[in-house]
Amino acid sequence: MNKHQIKVNYTLTIDKLSRNDQSDLLMIFIYLFIYLHIYISMDWHLVIALQYFQKRKVVNLYHHQ
């Protein structure tokens, strides 16, 4: 599941929540917090993975020469 899909799912959930019970803002904030947490940690994982693979590529290039 990529970031775009998560974003879409998240907005749909918020939409349902706000339609069902407009007074239940707390739930929306909880969803927002969880969503942001996932989004941020995914970003970090991607950054770390990219750096890792770039290092591996560089090492492989040196070995081939």
Phi and psi restraints in degrees (value plus and minus 20) as a CYANA .aco file:
   2 ASN   PHI    -108.8   -68.8
   2 ASN   PSI     156.8   196.8
   3 LYS   PHI     -80.8   -40.8
   3 LYS   PSI     -59.6   -19.6
   4 HIS   PHI     -81.2   -41.2
   4 HIS   PSI     -64.8   -24.8
   5 GLN   PHI     -82.4   -42.4
   5 GLN   PSI     -62.0   -22.0
   6 ILE   PHI     -80.4   -40.4
   6 ILE   PSI     -63.7   -23.7
   7 LYS   PHI     -79.9   -39.9
   7 LYS   PSI     -65.1   -25.1
   8 VAL   PHI     -83.9   -43.9
   8 VAL   PSI     -68.8   -28.8
   9 ASN   PHI     -77.3   -37.3
   9 ASN   PSI     -62.5   -22.5
  10 TYR   PHI     -82.3   -42.3
  10 TYR   PSI     -66.5   -26.5
  11 THR   PHI     -86.1   -46.1
  11 THR   PSI     -56.9   -16.9
  12 LEU   PHI     -84.4   -44.4
  12 LEU   PSI     -61.5   -21.5
  13 THR   PHI     -82.2   -42.2
  13 THR   PSI     -66.4   -26.4
  14 ILE   PHI     -80.4   -40.4
  14 ILE   PSI     -61.0   -21.0
  15 ASP   PHI     -79.5   -39.5
  15 ASP   PSI     -68.5   -28.5
  16 LYS   PHI     -80.3   -40.3
  16 LYS   PSI     -66.5   -26.5
  17 LEU   PHI     -79.1   -39.1
  17 LEU   PSI     -67.1   -27.1
  18 SER   PHI     -89.6   -49.6
  18 SER   PSI     -48.0    -8.0
  19 ARG   PHI     -95.5   -55.5
  19 ARG   PSI     -61.6   -21.6
  20 ASN   PHI     -87.0   -47.0
  20 ASN   PSI     -69.4   -29.4
  21 ASP   PHI    -168.3  -128.3
  21 ASP   PSI      81.4   121.4
  22 GLN   PHI     -90.7   -50.7
  22 GLN   PSI     -40.4    -0.4
  23 SER   PHI     -99.3   -59.3
  23 SER   PSI     -35.6     4.4
  24 ASP   PHI    -106.8   -66.8
  24 ASP   PSI      41.3    81.3
  25 LEU   PHI     -90.5   -50.5
  25 LEU   PSI     -48.2    -8.2
  26 LEU   PHI     -77.4   -37.4
  26 LEU   PSI     -64.1   -24.1
  27 MET   PHI     -79.8   -39.8
  27 MET   PSI     -61.3   -21.3
  28 ILE   PHI     -83.4   -43.4
  28 ILE   PSI     -60.7   -20.7
  29 PHE   PHI     -85.9   -45.9
  29 PHE   PSI     -57.8   -17.8
  30 ILE   PHI     -84.1   -44.1
  30 ILE   PSI     -65.4   -25.4
  31 TYR   PHI     -80.3   -40.3
  31 TYR   PSI     -62.3   -22.3
  32 LEU   PHI     -80.8   -40.8
  32 LEU   PSI     -65.1   -25.1
  33 PHE   PHI     -82.0   -42.0
  33 PHE   PSI     -67.8   -27.8
  34 ILE   PHI     -81.2   -41.2
  34 ILE   PSI     -65.5   -25.5
  35 TYR   PHI     -79.7   -39.7
  35 TYR   PSI     -68.1   -28.1
  36 LEU   PHI     -82.5   -42.5
  36 LEU   PSI     -60.2   -20.2
  37 HIS   PHI     -80.7   -40.7
  37 HIS   PSI     -66.9   -26.9
  38 ILE   PHI     -81.8   -41.8
  38 ILE   PSI     -66.0   -26.0
  39 TYR   PHI     -80.1   -40.1
  39 TYR   PSI     -66.7   -26.7
  40 ILE   PHI     -86.8   -46.8
  40 ILE   PSI     -66.5   -26.5
  41 SER   PHI     -86.9   -46.9
  41 SER   PSI     -54.0   -14.0
  42 MET   PHI     -82.1   -42.1
  42 MET   PSI     -63.4   -23.4
  43 ASP   PHI     -75.8   -35.8
  43 ASP   PSI     -67.8   -27.8
  44 TRP   PHI     -82.8   -42.8
  44 TRP   PSI     -63.1   -23.1
  45 HIS   PHI     -81.9   -41.9
  45 HIS   PSI     -60.7   -20.7
  46 LEU   PHI     -83.7   -43.7
  46 LEU   PSI     -64.5   -24.5
  47 VAL   PHI     -80.9   -40.9
  47 VAL   PSI     -67.7   -27.7
  48 ILE   PHI     -82.2   -42.2
  48 ILE   PSI     -64.3   -24.3
  49 ALA   PHI     -82.2   -42.2
  49 ALA   PSI     -65.1   -25.1
  50 LEU   PHI     -80.1   -40.1
  50 LEU   PSI     -66.2   -26.2
  51 GLN   PHI     -80.4   -40.4
  51 GLN   PSI     -63.0   -23.0
  52 TYR   PHI     -80.4   -40.4
  52 TYR   PSI     -68.1   -28.1
  53 PHE   PHI     -88.3   -48.3
  53 PHE   PSI     -55.1   -15.1
  54 GLN   PHI     -83.4   -43.4
  54 GLN   PSI     -62.5   -22.5
  55 LYS   PHI     -81.6   -41.6
  55 LYS   PSI     -64.1   -24.1
  56 ARG   PHI     -80.5   -40.5
  56 ARG   PSI     -63.4   -23.4
  57 LYS   PHI     -81.3   -41.3
  57 LYS   PSI     -65.9   -25.9
  58 VAL   PHI     -80.2   -40.2
  58 VAL   PSI     -65.7   -25.7
  59 VAL   PHI     -80.3   -40.3
  59 VAL   PSI     -65.2   -25.2
  60 ASN   PHI     -81.5   -41.5
  60 ASN   PSI     -60.2   -20.2
  61 LEU   PHI     -82.5   -42.5
  61 LEU   PSI     -62.3   -22.3
  62 TYR   PHI     -83.5   -43.5
  62 TYR   PSI     -59.3   -19.3
  63 HIS   PHI     -85.1   -45.1
  63 HIS   PSI     -54.8   -14.8
  64 HIS   PHI     -91.6   -51.6
  64 HIS   PSI     -47.5    -7.5
